[in-house]
Amino acid sequence: MAKRILLLVGDYVEDYEAMVPYQAMLSVGLSVDTIAPDRKKGDTVPTAVHDFGGDQTYKETQGHRFGITADFDAVDPATYDGLYIAGGRAPEYIRLNQRVLAITRHFFEEDKPVAAICHGIQILTAAKVLSGRTLTAYVAVGPDIELAGGTWKNIAPDEAIVDGNLVTSPAWPGHPAILSEFYKLLGIHIG
C-alpha cells in the first residue's frame, strides 16, 4: 500500500512549492492529499509565483489554481505517514489556525517525516516544535526560527538540511534536495 502524505497549503501558496512536490511525490507512487483551512475536496486555492529580479526581496505574480483533494475539517493526521508544508504567503496566516498547528504537532509527536520549505517554516515556529532543532528557511524567517528555540542555517537555495524527522530547504530551487531527503525519511529509495 502506498505511503500517504498530507500536503498543507493555503491561499497564495507559492506555486512551485505546492505543484512541484505534489506532482513529484505522485510520480514515485506516494498517495498525496492536499488540504487548506476552510477548503473541501474539489475546491482550489490561488497560488503566487515568487521570484527575484534584483530587488531586496522577491516579487510576487499570479500563479495557477491548486486543487484541494481532501476536506480540511475531516482529515485525520494519524492516517498519514508524512507531512509536507509548502511556502509562499499562505503560512503567514494559516499558522493562526489552531487545527493547522495541531496537525503539525501530531507529526512531531509521532516522529513522522516532515518536510517544510521557504516560508512554510513559519507554521513550525507557531506550532512550537523547533526547540533544539537545526534547520533552514527563507532568510527572512531565520529570526523566527531563533525566537522559537531553533538554530537557523543560511544555506544555498538549492540545498536542504535534515534534523531527525525534519527536512527543510530555503526555497523552490531546493526541490531536488528536500524531496530526496524526504523520500529517505519515508524509507523510499530511488535509483
C-alpha distance (Angstrom), angle and dihedral (degrees) to the residues before:
residue distance angle dihedral
M1 . . .
A2 3.81 . .
K3 3.78 119.0 .
R4 3.78 111.6 -108.0
I5 3.80 121.3 -128.4
L6 3.78 128.5 -168.8
L7 3.82 113.4 -147.1
L8 3.81 112.0 -160.7
V9 3.81 117.6 -152.4
G10 3.81 139.6 149.4
D11 3.78 141.1 -176.2
Y12 3.80 111.1 -39.0
V13 3.77 95.3 11.5
E14 3.81 108.7 169.2
D15 3.80 104.5 -87.5
Y16 3.82 97.9 -135.3
E17 3.81 92.3 41.6
A18 3.80 90.9 59.1
M19 3.79 104.4 32.1
V20 3.82 100.5 41.3
P21 3.82 97.9 51.2
Y22 3.80 91.1 40.5
Q23 3.79 92.7 55.1
A24 3.81 94.0 37.9
M25 3.80 92.7 52.9
L26 3.80 91.6 48.0
S27 3.82 89.6 50.5
V28 3.81 91.8 60.6
G29 3.80 93.4 49.0
L30 3.79 101.5 -96.8
S31 3.79 119.1 143.3
V32 3.82 106.7 -127.8
D33 3.80 127.3 -167.3
T34 3.78 117.9 -168.8
I35 3.81 119.0 -150.9
A36 3.79 138.0 178.6
P37 3.81 130.8 177.1
D38 3.80 113.6 -89.6
R39 3.82 91.9 11.8
K40 3.78 132.0 114.3
K41 3.79 133.2 -160.0
G42 3.80 108.9 -67.5
D43 3.81 95.2 27.3
T44 3.80 122.3 112.9
V45 3.79 136.7 -145.5
P46 3.81 125.8 -145.3
T47 3.79 116.2 -113.2
A48 3.78 133.1 -152.7
V49 3.79 130.3 -149.9
H50 3.80 115.0 -134.0
D51 3.76 118.3 -160.2
F52 3.78 140.0 152.5
G53 3.78 125.3 -116.5
G54 3.78 103.1 172.1
D55 3.81 96.7 -69.4
Q56 3.80 125.5 121.5
T57 3.79 91.9 -103.9
Y58 3.78 137.2 18.9
K59 3.78 125.6 -73.2
E60 3.80 118.3 -129.1
T61 3.79 125.5 -142.6
Q62 3.80 132.8 173.1
G63 3.78 115.0 -82.1
H64 3.80 132.8 -175.2
R65 3.80 133.2 -66.6
F66 3.82 109.7 -93.5
G67 3.79 118.8 -148.6
I68 3.79 124.0 -122.4
T69 3.81 113.7 -143.8
A70 3.83 103.1 -175.8
D71 3.80 138.3 38.1
F72 3.80 109.7 -100.8
D73 3.81 94.7 -147.0
A74 3.81 94.1 48.2
V75 3.81 101.4 43.8
D76 3.82 115.9 114.5
P77 3.82 110.6 -151.8
A78 3.82 90.3 -160.0
T79 3.83 88.4 72.2
Y80 3.82 93.0 59.5
D81 3.79 130.2 83.7
G82 3.81 98.0 -155.1
L83 3.79 145.6 9.5
Y84 3.82 126.5 -136.0
I85 3.82 117.4 -168.4
A86 3.79 116.6 -161.3
G87 3.80 123.1 -152.3
G88 3.76 136.1 -139.5
R89 3.77 124.4 96.4
A90 3.82 94.7 -42.5
P91 3.85 98.0 81.6
E92 3.80 91.7 58.2
Y93 3.78 91.2 69.0
I94 3.82 106.7 19.8
R95 3.82 87.8 61.5
L96 3.82 84.7 72.1
N97 3.82 89.3 65.7
Q98 3.82 109.7 95.6
R99 3.80 93.0 -150.8
V100 3.84 90.2 55.4
L101 3.81 88.0 54.5
A102 3.82 93.0 45.7
I103 3.81 91.8 50.3
T104 3.80 90.1 49.0
R105 3.81 93.1 48.5
H106 3.81 90.5 51.2
F107 3.81 91.5 64.0
F108 3.80 91.8 49.9
E109 3.81 94.3 44.4
E110 3.82 89.9 51.2
D111 3.84 92.9 41.4
K112 3.80 92.0 -124.5
P113 3.83 120.5 157.0
V114 3.80 115.8 -82.7
A115 3.81 127.3 -173.2
A116 3.80 121.3 -170.6
I117 3.79 127.9 176.4
C118 3.80 135.6 -163.8
H119 3.83 111.0 -35.9
G120 3.83 90.4 0.5
I121 3.79 85.8 89.8
Q122 3.84 87.7 72.2
I123 3.80 86.6 76.0
L124 3.80 90.2 54.7
T125 3.80 91.7 51.0
A126 3.82 91.6 51.3
A127 3.82 91.1 46.0
K128 3.83 88.6 55.4
V129 3.81 94.5 -131.4
L130 3.82 99.8 127.0
S131 3.78 104.0 79.7
G132 3.82 108.2 132.1
R133 3.83 93.2 2.2
T134 3.80 127.1 127.4
L135 3.78 114.7 -144.9
T136 3.77 147.1 134.8
A137 3.79 137.4 -123.8
Y138 3.76 140.4 160.4
V139 3.81 105.4 -45.7
A140 3.83 94.0 -109.4
V141 3.83 89.5 59.0
G142 3.83 92.9 54.6
P143 3.83 94.3 91.6
D144 3.82 90.2 50.3
I145 3.81 90.0 55.6
E146 3.80 91.4 51.4
L147 3.83 91.3 47.9
A148 3.82 88.8 51.2
G149 3.82 91.4 55.7
G150 3.79 98.1 -100.0
T151 3.78 131.7 119.0
W152 3.81 114.4 -116.4
K153 3.79 120.3 -149.2
N154 3.79 120.1 -162.6
I155 3.81 103.1 -142.1
A156 3.79 134.4 162.8
P157 3.82 113.5 -74.1
D158 3.80 91.8 -115.5
E159 3.81 94.5 57.0
A160 3.81 134.8 81.5
I161 3.81 136.9 -153.3
V162 3.81 125.0 -142.6
D163 3.81 121.6 -156.8
G164 3.79 112.9 171.5
N165 3.81 109.0 -58.9
L166 3.84 92.6 -9.3
V167 3.81 128.7 89.6
T168 3.81 121.7 -179.4
S169 3.79 137.7 179.2
P170 3.82 130.4 -172.0
A171 3.82 98.9 -129.1
W172 3.80 147.3 -14.0
P173 3.83 95.1 -74.2
G174 3.82 83.4 71.7
H175 3.82 95.1 65.8
P176 3.83 94.8 109.4
A177 3.82 91.3 50.2
I178 3.81 99.2 42.2
L179 3.80 94.1 43.3
S180 3.80 92.7 47.4
E181 3.81 90.9 52.2
F182 3.82 92.9 42.9
Y183 3.82 89.7 53.9
K184 3.82 89.5 52.0
L185 3.81 90.8 51.1
L186 3.81 88.1 51.7
G187 3.82 90.6 51.2
I188 3.81 93.9 -110.9
H189 3.78 116.3 138.4
I190 3.79 119.5 -166.4
G191 3.79 125.8 -172.1
